Amino acid sequence: MVTALASLGAGVSATGILGFAAAAVFAVVIPRFRHRQNY
């Protein structure tokens, strides 16, 4: 039971960190490519 709760917590934390990292990457990349006219 304790192992399941610990691994669940680690998985939720890792998913949250990856989500914030993806949001940061998109916040940097999307404004750079917004000025292009070929899409």
All heavy atoms as a GROMACS GRO file, in nm:
protein
  282
    1MET      N    1   0.083  -0.120   0.000
    1MET     CA    2   0.000   0.000   0.000
    1MET      C    3   0.087   0.126   0.000
    1MET      O    4   0.061   0.218  -0.076
    1MET     CB    5  -0.091  -0.004   0.123
    1MET     CG    6  -0.186   0.110   0.133
    1MET     SD    7  -0.323   0.083   0.021
    1MET     CE    8  -0.423   0.219   0.063
    2VAL      N    9   0.188   0.128   0.084
    2VAL     CA   10   0.276   0.245   0.091
    2VAL      C   11   0.353   0.261  -0.039
    2VAL      O   12   0.370   0.372  -0.090
    2VAL     CB   13   0.372   0.233   0.212
    2VAL    CG1   14   0.473   0.346   0.213
    2VAL    CG2   15   0.293   0.231   0.342
    3THR      N   16   0.397   0.151  -0.096
    3THR     CA   17   0.471   0.156  -0.222
    3THR      C   18   0.382   0.209  -0.335
    3THR      O   19   0.428   0.289  -0.418
    3THR     CB   20   0.522   0.016  -0.260
    3THR    OG1   21   0.597  -0.035  -0.151
    3THR    CG2   22   0.608   0.020  -0.382
    4ALA      N   23   0.258   0.166  -0.337
    4ALA     CA   24   0.165   0.214  -0.440
    4ALA      C   25   0.142   0.364  -0.427
    4ALA      O   26   0.140   0.436  -0.527
    4ALA     CB   27   0.033   0.139  -0.430
    5LEU      N   28   0.125   0.411  -0.305
    5LEU     CA   29   0.103   0.555  -0.285
    5LEU      C   30   0.227   0.636  -0.321
    5LEU      O   31   0.217   0.744  -0.379
    5LEU     CB   32   0.062   0.582  -0.140
    5LEU     CG   33  -0.079   0.535  -0.101
    5LEU    CD1   34  -0.102   0.560   0.048
    5LEU    CD2   35  -0.183   0.606  -0.183
    6ALA      N   36   0.344   0.583  -0.288
    6ALA     CA   37   0.467   0.655  -0.320
    6ALA      C   38   0.489   0.662  -0.471
    6ALA      O   39   0.527   0.767  -0.525
    6ALA     CB   40   0.585   0.587  -0.252
    7SER      N   41   0.465   0.550  -0.540
    7SER     CA   42   0.485   0.551  -0.684
    7SER      C   43   0.379   0.637  -0.753
    7SER      O   44   0.408   0.702  -0.854
    7SER     CB   45   0.484   0.410  -0.740
    7SER     OG   46   0.358   0.349  -0.718
    8LEU      N   47   0.258   0.638  -0.702
    8LEU     CA   48   0.154   0.724  -0.759
    8LEU      C   49   0.191   0.870  -0.743
    8LEU      O   50   0.177   0.951  -0.835
    8LEU     CB   51   0.020   0.695  -0.691
    8LEU     CG   52  -0.099   0.776  -0.742
    8LEU    CD1   53  -0.126   0.744  -0.888
    8LEU    CD2   54  -0.221   0.749  -0.658
    9GLY      N   55   0.241   0.905  -0.627
    9GLY     CA   56   0.284   1.043  -0.604
    9GLY      C   57   0.399   1.083  -0.694
    9GLY      O   58   0.401   1.195  -0.748
   10ALA      N   59   0.492   0.992  -0.714
   10ALA     CA   60   0.605   1.021  -0.803
   10ALA      C   61   0.557   1.037  -0.947
   10ALA      O   62   0.604   1.125  -1.019
   10ALA     CB   63   0.709   0.911  -0.793
   11GLY      N   64   0.463   0.954  -0.988
   11GLY     CA   65   0.411   0.964  -1.124
   11GLY      C   66   0.336   1.094  -1.148
   11GLY      O   67   0.350   1.157  -1.252
   12VAL      N   68   0.255   1.133  -1.052
   12VAL     CA   69   0.180   1.259  -1.064
   12VAL      C   70   0.277   1.377  -1.066
   12VAL      O   71   0.260   1.470  -1.147
   12VAL     CB   72   0.079   1.271  -0.948
   12VAL    CG1   73   0.020   1.411  -0.943
   12VAL    CG2   74  -0.030   1.167  -0.962
   13SER      N   75   0.378   1.374  -0.984
   13SER     CA   76   0.477   1.482  -0.982
   13SER      C   77   0.553   1.490  -1.114
   13SER      O   78   0.573   1.599  -1.168
   13SER     CB   79   0.575   1.462  -0.868
   13SER     OG   80   0.508   1.463  -0.744
   14ALA      N   81   0.594   1.375  -1.166
   14ALA     CA   82   0.668   1.374  -1.292
   14ALA      C   83   0.581   1.425  -1.406
   14ALA      O   84   0.628   1.501  -1.492
   14ALA     CB   85   0.717   1.233  -1.321
   15THR      N   86   0.454   1.387  -1.408
   15THR     CA   87   0.363   1.434  -1.512
   15THR      C   88   0.345   1.586  -1.502
   15THR      O   89   0.343   1.656  -1.604
   15THR     CB   90   0.228   1.363  -1.500
   15THR    OG1   91   0.249   1.222  -1.508
   15THR    CG2   92   0.134   1.407  -1.610
   16GLY      N   93   0.332   1.637  -1.382
   16GLY     CA   94   0.318   1.782  -1.363
   16GLY      C   95   0.442   1.856  -1.408
   16GLY      O   96   0.431   1.960  -1.476
   17ILE      N   97   0.559   1.805  -1.375
   17ILE     CA   98   0.684   1.870  -1.416
   17ILE      C   99   0.698   1.869  -1.567
   17ILE      O  100   0.736   1.971  -1.627
   17ILE     CB  101   0.804   1.801  -1.347
   17ILE    CG1  102   0.801   1.832  -1.197
   17ILE    CG2  103   0.935   1.844  -1.408
   17ILE    CD1  104   0.898   1.751  -1.115
   18LEU      N  105   0.666   1.755  -1.630
   18LEU     CA  106   0.674   1.749  -1.776
   18LEU      C  107   0.574   1.844  -1.841
   18LEU      O  108   0.603   1.905  -1.944
   18LEU     CB  109   0.650   1.606  -1.823
   18LEU     CG  110   0.764   1.509  -1.799
   18LEU    CD1  111   0.722   1.368  -1.838
   18LEU    CD2  112   0.888   1.549  -1.876
   19GLY      N  113   0.457   1.858  -1.782
   19GLY     CA  114   0.358   1.951  -1.835
   19GLY      C  115   0.404   2.095  -1.828
   19GLY      O  116   0.389   2.171  -1.925
   20PHE      N  117   0.463   2.134  -1.716
   20PHE     CA  118   0.514   2.270  -1.705
   20PHE      C  119   0.633   2.294  -1.798
   20PHE      O  120   0.647   2.402  -1.855
   20PHE     CB  121   0.555   2.300  -1.560
   20PHE     CG  122   0.438   2.336  -1.473
   20PHE    CD1  123   0.406   2.258  -1.364
   20PHE    CD2  124   0.360   2.448  -1.500
   20PHE    CE1  125   0.298   2.290  -1.283
   20PHE    CE2  126   0.252   2.481  -1.420
   20PHE     CZ  127   0.222   2.401  -1.311
   21ALA      N  128   0.717   2.192  -1.816
   21ALA     CA  129   0.830   2.205  -1.908
   21ALA      C  130   0.780   2.222  -2.051
   21ALA      O  131   0.832   2.306  -2.127
   21ALA     CB  132   0.920   2.082  -1.898
   22ALA      N  133   0.678   2.146  -2.089
   22ALA     CA  134   0.622   2.160  -2.224
   22ALA      C  135   0.560   2.298  -2.243
   22ALA      O  136   0.575   2.359  -2.350
   22ALA     CB  137   0.518   2.051  -2.248
   23ALA      N  138   0.491   2.348  -2.142
   23ALA     CA  139   0.432   2.482  -2.151
   23ALA      C  140   0.541   2.588  -2.167
   23ALA      O  141   0.525   2.684  -2.245
   23ALA     CB  142   0.348   2.510  -2.027
   24ALA      N  143   0.652   2.572  -2.097
   24ALA     CA  144   0.762   2.668  -2.109
   24ALA      C  145   0.824   2.664  -2.248
   24ALA      O  146   0.854   2.768  -2.307
   24ALA     CB  147   0.868   2.639  -2.003
   25VAL      N  148   0.841   2.544  -2.302
   25VAL     CA  149   0.896   2.532  -2.437
   25VAL      C  150   0.803   2.597  -2.539
   25VAL      O  151   0.848   2.671  -2.626
   25VAL     CB  152   0.922   2.383  -2.472
   25VAL    CG1  153   0.951   2.366  -2.621
   25VAL    CG2  154   1.036   2.329  -2.389
   26PHE      N  155   0.673   2.570  -2.529
   26PHE     CA  156   0.578   2.631  -2.622
   26PHE      C  157   0.575   2.783  -2.606
   26PHE      O  158   0.559   2.855  -2.704
   26PHE     CB  159   0.439   2.573  -2.604
   26PHE     CG  160   0.421   2.439  -2.668
   26PHE    CD1  161   0.360   2.337  -2.597
   26PHE    CD2  162   0.466   2.414  -2.796
   26PHE    CE1  163   0.343   2.212  -2.655
   26PHE    CE2  164   0.449   2.290  -2.854
   26PHE     CZ  165   0.387   2.189  -2.783
   27ALA      N  166   0.589   2.833  -2.486
   27ALA     CA  167   0.588   2.977  -2.463
   27ALA      C  168   0.707   3.045  -2.530
   27ALA      O  169   0.699   3.161  -2.569
   27ALA     CB  170   0.588   3.007  -2.313
   28VAL      N  171   0.816   2.972  -2.546
   28VAL     CA  172   0.934   3.029  -2.612
   28VAL      C  173   0.928   3.008  -2.763
   28VAL      O  174   0.959   3.099  -2.839
   28VAL     CB  175   1.063   2.965  -2.554
   28VAL    CG1  176   1.185   3.005  -2.634
   28VAL    CG2  177   1.079   3.004  -2.408
   29VAL      N  178   0.885   2.891  -2.807
   29VAL     CA  179   0.894   2.854  -2.948
   29VAL      C  180   0.784   2.919  -3.031
   29VAL      O  181   0.809   2.969  -3.141
   29VAL     CB  182   0.889   2.701  -2.964
   29VAL    CG1  183   0.875   2.661  -3.110
   29VAL    CG2  184   1.015   2.639  -2.904
   30ILE      N  185   0.661   2.921  -2.981
   30ILE     CA  186   0.550   2.971  -3.062
   30ILE      C  187   0.565   3.118  -3.100
   30ILE      O  188   0.545   3.153  -3.215
   30ILE     CB  189   0.416   2.941  -2.993
   30ILE    CG1  190   0.389   2.792  -2.998
   30ILE    CG2  191   0.302   3.019  -3.057
   30ILE    CD1  192   0.266   2.748  -2.923
   31PRO      N  193   0.604   3.208  -3.009
   31PRO     CA  194   0.621   3.347  -3.053
   31PRO      C  195   0.732   3.365  -3.157
   31PRO      O  196   0.725   3.455  -3.239
   31PRO     CB  197   0.658   3.421  -2.924
   31PRO     CG  198   0.598   3.340  -2.817
   31PRO     CD  199   0.611   3.198  -2.864
   32ARG      N  200   0.833   3.278  -3.156
   32ARG     CA  201   0.940   3.291  -3.256
   32ARG      C  202   0.889   3.259  -3.395
   32ARG      O  203   0.933   3.320  -3.492
   32ARG     CB  204   1.055   3.195  -3.223
   32ARG     CG  205   1.137   3.238  -3.105
   32ARG     CD  206   1.253   3.145  -3.089
   32ARG     NE  207   1.331   3.180  -2.971
   32ARG     CZ  208   1.432   3.110  -2.926
   32ARG    NH1  209   1.465   2.998  -2.986
   32ARG    NH2  210   1.498   3.148  -2.820
   33PHE      N  211   0.799   3.161  -3.407
   33PHE     CA  212   0.752   3.119  -3.539
   33PHE      C  213   0.625   3.191  -3.581
   33PHE      O  214   0.576   3.170  -3.690
   33PHE     CB  215   0.730   2.968  -3.540
   33PHE     CG  216   0.858   2.890  -3.529
   33PHE    CD1  217   0.874   2.797  -3.428
   33PHE    CD2  218   0.960   2.910  -3.619
   33PHE    CE1  219   0.992   2.725  -3.418
   33PHE    CE2  220   1.077   2.839  -3.611
   33PHE     CZ  221   1.093   2.746  -3.510
   34ARG      N  222   0.572   3.277  -3.498
   34ARG     CA  223   0.447   3.345  -3.531
   34ARG      C  224   0.466   3.444  -3.645
   34ARG      O  225   0.373   3.469  -3.721
   34ARG     CB  226   0.398   3.418  -3.406
   34ARG     CG  227   0.262   3.478  -3.419
   34ARG     CD  228   0.212   3.517  -3.284
   34ARG     NE  229   0.129   3.410  -3.234
   34ARG     CZ  230   0.008   3.427  -3.188
   34ARG    NH1  231  -0.041   3.548  -3.180
   34ARG    NH2  232  -0.063   3.326  -3.147
   35HIS      N  233   0.584   3.500  -3.661
   35HIS     CA  234   0.606   3.599  -3.765
   35HIS      C  235   0.624   3.538  -3.903
   35HIS      O  236   0.621   3.609  -4.002
   35HIS     CB  237   0.731   3.683  -3.731
   35HIS     CG  238   0.858   3.605  -3.738
   35HIS    ND1  239   0.902   3.528  -3.636
   35HIS    CD2  240   0.952   3.594  -3.837
   35HIS    CE1  241   1.018   3.470  -3.670
   35HIS    NE2  242   1.048   3.509  -3.790
   36ARG      N  243   0.639   3.406  -3.914
   36ARG     CA  244   0.654   3.342  -4.044
   36ARG      C  245   0.520   3.340  -4.118
   36ARG      O  246   0.415   3.322  -4.060
   36ARG     CB  247   0.706   3.199  -4.027
   36ARG     CG  248   0.847   3.197  -3.975
   36ARG     CD  249   0.900   3.057  -3.981
   36ARG     NE  250   1.039   3.057  -3.935
   36ARG     CZ  251   1.117   2.952  -3.942
   36ARG    NH1  252   1.073   2.839  -3.990
   36ARG    NH2  253   1.241   2.958  -3.899
   37GLN      N  254   0.527   3.354  -4.248
   37GLN     CA  255   0.406   3.362  -4.329
   37GLN      C  256   0.375   3.232  -4.404
   37GLN      O  257   0.279   3.226  -4.478
   37GLN     CB  258   0.423   3.474  -4.432
   37GLN     CG  259   0.442   3.610  -4.372
   37GLN     CD  260   0.317   3.658  -4.299
   37GLN    OE1  261   0.206   3.628  -4.338
   37GLN    NE2  262   0.335   3.733  -4.193
   38ASN      N  263   0.458   3.129  -4.389
   38ASN     CA  264   0.442   3.010  -4.471
   38ASN      C  265   0.361   2.899  -4.403
   38ASN      O  266   0.376   2.783  -4.437
   38ASN     CB  267   0.580   2.956  -4.512
   38ASN     CG  268   0.666   2.922  -4.393
   38ASN    OD1  269   0.626   2.941  -4.281
   38ASN    ND2  270   0.784   2.870  -4.418
   39TYR      N  271   0.275   2.932  -4.311
   39TYR     CA  272   0.187   2.829  -4.253
   39TYR      C  273   0.055   2.884  -4.209
   39TYR      O  274   0.028   2.998  -4.212
   39TYR     CB  275   0.256   2.754  -4.140
   39TYR     CG  276   0.257   2.825  -4.005
   39TYR    CD1  277   0.209   2.761  -3.893
   39TYR    CD2  278   0.309   2.952  -3.992
   39TYR    CE1  279   0.212   2.822  -3.770
   39TYR    CE2  280   0.312   3.014  -3.870
   39TYR     CZ  281   0.263   2.949  -3.759
   39TYR     OH  282   0.266   3.009  -3.638
   0.00000   0.00000   0.00000
